[in-house]
Amino acid sequence: MARSLHIVERVVPVDGRAAYLAQLARRRQQAAAVQAHFWAFEHAGEAGRFVEFTEAPSEEALAAACGHADGAVTEHWTEVRIPA
């Protein structure tokens, strides 16, 4: 089964930064619970501009890692199998 990737860009206002950063640990734990990975990066030149990556072994695991109870993530990327 091909791995799946979900990418989200967020702009967080200065007054919401602390709450957003606190939420990242929960998101990482949620991903780890379904053998997925979660990363967040902040733009080097634009404070408060973030990109989040959630990567999982399947679409179902990706939906669980992203908190989609209905089992679907509409916007995601699927791993391309590169021939040896």
N, C-alpha and C positions, 0 to 999 in steps of 0.2 A: 504494500500500500504506500502511496506517495505521501510525503510529509506536506503539511499545509502551513501557510504563513499569513498572518493578518497584520496590516500596517495601519496605524492611525497617527495623524498629526494633530497636536493640540496646542492651543495658545492659552496659557494660564496667566490671569492677571496677578499682579504683585500681591494683592491682598488674599488671593487664593492659593498661593504657592505652598505654604506650610501644609495645608490640607491635602493638596495634590501629592506632595512628596510623601506624606504619611500613608496615603492610599497605595503607593507603589509596592510596599512590602506585602500588603494583603494580596495584591494582584499577582506578585511573584509566587506566593504560597499557593494561591488558587491554581496557577499554572502547574506548579510542581506536583500538586496532588493528582494530576492526570498525565504525568510524565511529559509535560510541555515546558517550554522556556519562555521567559518574559524579560525584555530589556526596555529601558527608556533612555533616550539620549536627549540632551539639551543642545540647541544650536549654539555654536561657539560665539557668534556675533550678535545673537538676539535672545537676551534673557527672557525666559518664560515661554519660549517656543520649543516644544518637545515633539519627538517622534517615538512611538511605542511599537515594539515588535513582539508578537506572540507567535511562537513556532511550536508545532505539535506533530505527533506521529500519524494523525489522521484528521479528517474533517470533523468527526465526532468529538475527538479530544480537543480540537481547536475551539469548537463551540462551547465545550465545558470550561475550558481555560478562560475564554472571553466572557463567561457568565451568561451565555445565551441558553435559556431554559428550553427553548423550542428545538434545540439541536441543530441550528443552522447559522452560519456566518455568511451573509450574502456577498461581502467583498473580501475575497482572500486569494492567495496565490498558491499554486500547486507545484511541488518540486518537479523539475525536469530531470529525467533519468538520462545521464550522459553516458554514451557507450564507451567502453574501455578502449 
